[in-house]
Amino acid sequence: GIVLTELGPKVDDRTIRMKIIDILVRIGEKAVPELKKLLAASEWFIRRNGAMLLGEIKSPAAIEELARLINDKEERVQLEVVEALIKIGVPAGRPYLNQALNSKFRAVVVAAIKGADKTEAMKKLPELLGWIKIRKGIPDAKEEKFRQAVIEALEMVGDDAVIPVFNDILGEKSLFKSDLLLPTKQAVLNTL
């Protein structure tokens, strides 16, 4: 456990970290008890990394421990927990993905749509539509990436209510940085 908790901040070389992660994933279920301990760390990045590793191993035995972090105060931890639950992909994780739909972090809600019950995801439709309607006067790369993620999530929901909003997005114009709108428009076309 000590080696794993010291790993994040002490190892600056990304290549070495990735190799260690690969080894832990190959160890598989035998590493799960130690990896679960990471979820209780006080440092957010250790909790996030523990969730990521458990998701890569796809360990159903870790669902309950991961679920305890679904409301973590750190957005990156919540996001990794949602991704891990989706990767594990068993029905036991679905109630926690439904719970993540109520996160205060927009990115977590969008990620949770991919694994939540469709009926629960449909309840978020008005909010999601509102998020993609909001656009700054001059396109912003980060916001456009987020809008693209929302559009992909809306594809999972699959409701005709998105068509008028998608039509509006296809008609959006900007005098400056209009090239940033092209991937968003492409995401709409891919969804339709």
Backbone hydrogen bonds in HBPLUS format (Angstrom, degrees):
<---DONOR---> <-ACCEPTOR-->    atom                        ^
c    i                          cat <-CA-CA->   ^        H-A-AA   ^      H-
h    n   atom  resd res      DA  || num        DHA   H-A  angle D-A-AA Bond
n    s   type  num  typ     dist DA aas  dist angle  dist       angle   num
A0005-THR N   A0001-GLY O   2.98 MM   4  6.24 155.0  2.04 152.3 159.0     1
A0006-GLU N   A0002-ILE O   3.03 MM   4  6.16 149.3  2.13 150.1 157.6     2
A0007-LEU N   A0003-VAL O   3.08 MM   4  6.03 122.7  2.43 137.5 151.6     3
A0010-LYS N   A0006-GLU O   3.26 MM   4  5.98 151.5  2.34 152.3 160.6     4
A0011-VAL N   A0007-LEU O   3.11 MM   4  5.73 149.3  2.21 149.4 152.3     5
A0017-ARG N   A0013-ASP O   3.10 MM   4  6.49 165.1  2.12 154.9 159.2     6
A0018-MET N   A0014-ARG O   2.86 MM   4  6.06 160.6  1.90 153.4 158.5     7
A0019-LYS N   A0015-THR O   3.03 MM   4  6.26 150.3  2.12 143.6 151.4     8
A0020-ILE N   A0016-ILE O   2.98 MM   4  6.26 159.4  2.02 154.5 159.8     9
A0021-ILE N   A0017-ARG O   2.91 MM   4  6.17 159.4  1.96 151.0 157.1    10
A0022-ASP N   A0018-MET O   2.89 MM   4  6.10 155.6  1.95 143.1 149.9    11
A0023-ILE N   A0019-LYS O   2.94 MM   4  6.24 154.1  2.01 147.8 154.3    12
A0024-LEU N   A0020-ILE O   2.97 MM   4  6.29 162.0  2.01 152.7 157.0    13
A0025-VAL N   A0021-ILE O   2.93 MM   4  6.19 157.9  1.98 153.2 159.3    14
A0026-ARG N   A0022-ASP O   2.97 MM   4  6.20 151.1  2.05 144.2 152.4    15
A0027-ILE N   A0023-ILE O   2.94 MM   4  6.26 142.0  2.09 146.2 157.0    16
A0028-GLY N   A0024-LEU O   3.20 MM   4  6.55 145.6  2.33 140.2 148.6    17
A0028-GLY N   A0025-VAL O   3.12 MM   3  5.08 121.6  2.48  92.8 107.2    18
A0031-ALA N   A0028-GLY O   2.87 MM   3  5.73 154.7  1.94 128.0 134.5    19
A0032-VAL N   A0029-GLU O   3.11 MM   3  5.14 148.6  2.21 102.0 111.4    20
A0035-LEU N   A0031-ALA O   2.98 MM   4  6.14 161.1  2.01 156.7 162.7    21
A0036-LYS N   A0032-VAL O   2.85 MM   4  5.97 152.5  1.92 160.3 165.7    22
A0037-LYS N   A0034-GLU O   3.14 MM   3  5.36 131.7  2.38 100.2 112.3    23
A0038-LEU N   A0035-LEU O   3.01 MM   3  5.34 138.5  2.19 104.9 116.1    24
A0039-LEU N   A0036-LYS O   3.08 MM   3  5.50 143.9  2.21 108.2 117.6    25
A0040-ALA N   A0037-LYS O   3.20 MM   3  5.74 162.6  2.23 113.3 118.4    26
A0041-ALA N   A0038-LEU O   3.11 MM   3  5.38 168.4  2.13 114.5 117.1    27
A0046-ILE N   A0043-GLU O   3.20 MM   3  5.56 134.4  2.42 105.7 117.1    28
A0047-ARG N   A0043-GLU O   3.29 MM   4  6.69 159.6  2.33 151.8 157.3    29
A0048-ARG N   A0044-TRP O   2.86 MM   4  6.13 163.5  1.89 155.7 160.8    30
A0049-ASN N   A0045-PHE O   2.96 MM   4  6.00 160.0  2.00 136.1 141.9    31
A0050-GLY N   A0046-ILE O   2.89 MM   4  6.07 155.5  1.95 147.1 153.8    32
A0051-ALA N   A0047-ARG O   2.99 MM   4  6.26 159.8  2.03 151.1 156.0    33
A0052-MET N   A0048-ARG O   2.91 MM   4  6.20 158.7  1.96 151.1 157.6    34
A0053-LEU N   A0049-ASN O   2.91 MM   4  6.12 163.9  1.93 151.3 155.0    35
A0054-LEU N   A0050-GLY O   2.99 MM   4  6.18 163.0  2.02 150.3 154.9    36
A0055-GLY N   A0051-ALA O   2.93 MM   4  6.11 148.8  2.03 145.6 154.4    37
A0056-GLU N   A0052-MET O   2.90 MM   4  6.20 151.5  1.98 148.3 156.4    38
A0057-ILE N   A0053-LEU O   2.96 MM   4  6.23 150.8  2.04 148.1 155.8    39
A0058-LYS N   A0054-LEU O   2.99 MM   4  6.07 127.3  2.28 130.1 144.0    40
A0059-SER N   A0054-LEU O   3.43 MM   5  6.05 164.1  2.46 160.1 164.5    41
A0062-ALA N   A0059-SER O   3.06 MM   3  5.61 165.7  2.09 116.1 120.7    42
A0063-ILE N   A0060-PRO O   3.25 MM   3  5.52 171.9  2.25 113.5 115.9    43
A0066-LEU N   A0062-ALA O   2.92 MM   4  6.08 163.4  1.95 162.1 167.5    44
A0067-ALA N   A0063-ILE O   2.84 MM   4  5.99 156.3  1.90 152.4 159.5    45
A0068-ARG N   A0065-GLU O   3.26 MM   3  5.40 137.0  2.46  97.8 108.6    46
A0069-LEU N   A0066-LEU O   2.89 MM   3  5.55 157.3  1.94 118.6 126.1    47
A0070-ILE N   A0067-ALA O   3.12 MM   3  5.17 169.5  2.14 110.3 112.5    48
A0072-ASP N   A0069-LEU O   3.00 MM   3  4.86 159.7  2.04 115.8 112.6    49
A0077-VAL N   A0074-GLU O   3.15 MM   3  5.46 129.6  2.42 104.8 117.3    50
A0078-GLN N   A0074-GLU O   3.17 MM   4  6.56 166.3  2.19 157.2 160.1    51
A0079-LEU N   A0075-GLU O   2.87 MM   4  6.09 165.2  1.89 158.5 162.9    52
A0080-GLU N   A0076-ARG O   3.11 MM   4  6.18 154.8  2.17 135.4 141.7    53
A0081-VAL N   A0077-VAL O   2.92 MM   4  6.16 154.2  1.99 154.7 162.3    54
A0082-VAL N   A0078-GLN O   2.98 MM   4  6.26 162.5  2.01 154.6 158.5    55
A0083-GLU N   A0079-LEU O   3.00 MM   4  6.27 163.4  2.03 147.7 152.4    56
A0084-ALA N   A0080-GLU O   2.85 MM   4  6.00 155.8  1.91 145.2 152.1    57
A0085-LEU N   A0081-VAL O   2.89 MM   4  6.15 163.4  1.92 154.7 158.6    58
A0086-ILE N   A0082-VAL O   2.99 MM   4  6.23 154.8  2.05 150.1 157.2    59
A0087-LYS N   A0083-GLU O   2.93 MM   4  6.19 157.8  1.98 148.5 154.6    60
A0088-ILE N   A0084-ALA O   2.86 MM   4  6.12 158.5  1.90 154.3 160.3    61
A0089-GLY N   A0085-LEU O   3.02 MM   4  6.17 155.4  2.08 140.9 147.6    62
A0093-GLY N   A0090-VAL O   3.05 MM   3  5.88 161.6  2.08 127.9 132.3    63
A0094-ARG N   A0091-PRO O   3.08 MM   3  5.34 148.2  2.18 108.5 117.7    64
A0096-TYR N   A0093-GLY O   3.12 MM   3  5.55 128.5  2.40 110.1 122.7    65
A0097-LEU N   A0093-GLY O   3.16 MM   4  6.51 145.3  2.29 147.4 157.7    66
A0097-LEU N   A0094-ARG O   3.04 MM   3  4.98 120.8  2.41  96.6 112.0    67
A0098-ASN N   A0094-ARG O   2.88 MM   4  6.18 155.8  1.94 157.3 164.2    68
A0099-GLN N   A0095-PRO O   2.98 MM   4  6.22 146.4  2.10 134.6 143.9    69
A0100-ALA N   A0096-TYR O   2.95 MM   4  6.20 143.9  2.08 137.0 146.4    70
A0101-LEU N   A0098-ASN O   3.16 MM   3  5.36 146.4  2.28 100.2 110.0    71
A0102-ASN N   A0099-GLN O   3.05 MM   3  5.83 167.1  2.06 120.6 124.7    72
A0103-SER N   A0100-ALA O   3.04 MM   3  5.21 161.0  2.08 117.1 116.2    73
A0108-VAL N   A0105-PHE O   3.15 MM   3  5.46 126.9  2.44 105.1 118.0    74
A0109-VAL N   A0105-PHE O   3.22 MM   4  6.60 159.0  2.26 154.1 159.8    75
A0110-VAL N   A0106-ARG O   3.00 MM   4  6.30 165.3  2.03 157.2 160.6    76
A0111-ALA N   A0107-ALA O   3.01 MM   4  6.17 158.0  2.06 142.2 148.2    77
A0112-ALA N   A0108-VAL O   2.86 MM   4  6.02 157.7  1.91 151.2 157.5    78
A0113-ILE N   A0109-VAL O   3.17 MM   4  6.40 139.1  2.35 146.4 155.6    79
A0114-LYS N   A0111-ALA O   3.24 MM   3  5.90 145.0  2.37 114.1 121.0    80
A0115-GLY N   A0112-ALA O   3.02 MM   3  5.64 152.0  2.10 117.5 124.7    81
A0116-ALA N   A0112-ALA O   2.98 MM   4  5.95 132.1  2.22 154.5 168.6    82
A0120-GLU N   A0117-ASP O   3.10 MM   3  5.26 120.4  2.47  99.9 114.3    83
A0121-ALA N   A0117-ASP O   2.87 MM   4  6.14 160.2  1.91 155.9 162.4    84
A0122-MET N   A0118-LYS O   2.87 MM   4  6.04 149.9  1.96 148.5 155.7    85
A0123-LYS N   A0120-GLU O   3.15 MM   3  5.42 135.9  2.35 101.8 113.0    86
A0124-LYS N   A0121-ALA O   2.95 MM   3  5.42 151.2  2.03 112.1 120.9    87
A0125-LEU N   A0122-MET O   3.08 MM   3  5.17 161.8  2.11 107.2 112.9    88
A0128-LEU N   A0124-LYS O   2.90 MM   4  6.13 164.6  1.93 163.3 168.6    89
A0129-LEU N   A0125-LEU O   2.90 MM   4  6.06 166.6  1.92 161.0 164.4    90
A0130-GLY N   A0126-PRO O   3.00 MM   4  6.20 150.5  2.09 141.2 149.3    91
A0131-TRP N   A0127-GLU O   3.02 MM   4  6.36 146.9  2.13 145.3 154.3    92
A0131-TRP N   A0128-LEU O   3.08 MM   3  5.08 117.9  2.48  93.7 108.9    93
A0132-ILE N   A0128-LEU O   3.18 MM   4  6.60 148.7  2.28 150.7 157.8    94
A0133-LYS N   A0129-LEU O   3.13 MM   4  6.29 134.1  2.35 141.2 153.3    95
A0134-ILE N   A0130-GLY O   3.26 MM   4  6.44 146.5  2.38 145.8 152.3    96
A0144-GLU N   A0140-ASP O   2.90 MM   4  6.09 157.6  1.96 159.7 166.9    97
A0145-LYS N   A0141-ALA O   3.02 MM   4  6.24 152.0  2.10 146.4 153.4    98
A0146-PHE N   A0142-LYS O   3.07 MM   4  6.38 154.9  2.13 145.7 152.6    99
A0147-ARG N   A0143-GLU O   2.87 MM   4  6.18 158.9  1.91 149.0 154.8   100
A0148-GLN N   A0144-GLU O   2.93 MM   4  6.16 150.5  2.02 144.3 152.0   101
A0149-ALA N   A0145-LYS O   3.02 MM   4  6.35 152.1  2.10 145.3 152.5   102
A0150-VAL N   A0146-PHE O   2.94 MM   4  6.29 153.2  2.01 152.5 160.3   103
A0151-ILE N   A0147-ARG O   2.92 MM   4  6.18 155.6  1.98 146.6 153.2   104
A0152-GLU N   A0148-GLN O   3.00 MM   4  6.30 158.2  2.04 149.1 154.3   105
A0153-ALA N   A0149-ALA O   2.96 MM   4  6.22 151.2  2.05 142.9 151.2   106
A0154-LEU N   A0150-VAL O   2.82 MM   4  6.11 152.8  1.90 150.7 158.5   107
A0155-GLU N   A0151-ILE O   3.12 MM   4  6.46 136.2  2.32 139.9 151.1   108
A0155-GLU N   A0152-GLU O   3.19 MM   3  5.14 129.2  2.46  91.8 105.0   109
A0156-MET N   A0153-ALA O   2.93 MM   3  5.20 126.2  2.22 101.7 115.6   110
A0157-VAL N   A0153-ALA O   3.24 MM   4  6.70 145.3  2.37 143.4 153.0   111
A0158-GLY N   A0154-LEU O   2.95 MM   4  6.23 156.6  2.00 149.6 155.4   112
A0162-VAL N   A0159-ASP O   3.30 MM   3  6.22 173.4  2.31 122.6 124.5   113
A0163-ILE N   A0160-ASP O   3.12 MM   3  5.64 157.0  2.17 116.0 121.8   114
A0166-PHE N   A0162-VAL O   2.81 MM   4  6.00 163.4  1.84 163.0 168.8   115
A0167-ASN N   A0163-ILE O   2.85 MM   4  6.01 154.7  1.92 152.7 159.7   116
A0168-ASP N   A0164-PRO O   3.04 MM   4  6.33 150.4  2.13 141.3 148.5   117
A0169-ILE N   A0165-VAL O   3.02 MM   4  6.38 153.9  2.09 149.2 156.1   118
A0170-LEU N   A0166-PHE O   3.00 MM   4  6.31 156.3  2.06 150.2 156.1   119
A0171-GLY N   A0167-ASN O   3.22 MM   4  6.51 133.4  2.45 137.5 149.3   120
A0171-GLY N   A0168-ASP O   3.06 MM   3  5.12 132.2  2.30  96.2 109.5   121
A0172-GLU N   A0169-ILE O   3.08 MM   3  5.15 161.3  2.12 106.2 112.1   122
A0180-LEU N   A0177-LYS O   3.05 MM   3  5.77 158.2  2.10 119.0 124.6   123
A0181-LEU N   A0178-SER O   2.99 MM   3  5.44 152.8  2.06 110.6 118.8   124
A0182-LEU N   A0179-ASP O   3.29 MM   3  5.42 145.1  2.42  99.9 109.0   125
A0185-LYS N   A0181-LEU O   2.94 MM   4  6.23 160.3  1.98 158.9 164.9   126
A0186-GLN N   A0182-LEU O   2.84 MM   4  6.07 153.2  1.91 150.8 159.2   127
A0187-ALA N   A0183-PRO O   2.88 MM   4  6.10 147.8  1.99 140.3 148.4   128
A0188-VAL N   A0184-THR O   3.09 MM   4  6.46 149.9  2.19 144.5 152.2   129
A0189-LEU N   A0185-LYS O   2.99 MM   4  6.35 162.0  2.02 150.0 154.5   130
A0190-ASN N   A0186-GLN O   2.85 MM   4  6.09 156.1  1.91 150.9 157.7   131
A0191-THR N   A0187-ALA O   3.05 MM   4  6.18 144.2  2.18 139.7 148.8   132
A0191-THR N   A0188-VAL O   3.10 MM   3  5.11 121.9  2.45  95.3 110.0   133
A0192-LEU N   A0188-VAL O   2.98 MM   4  6.29 152.1  2.06 153.3 160.8   134
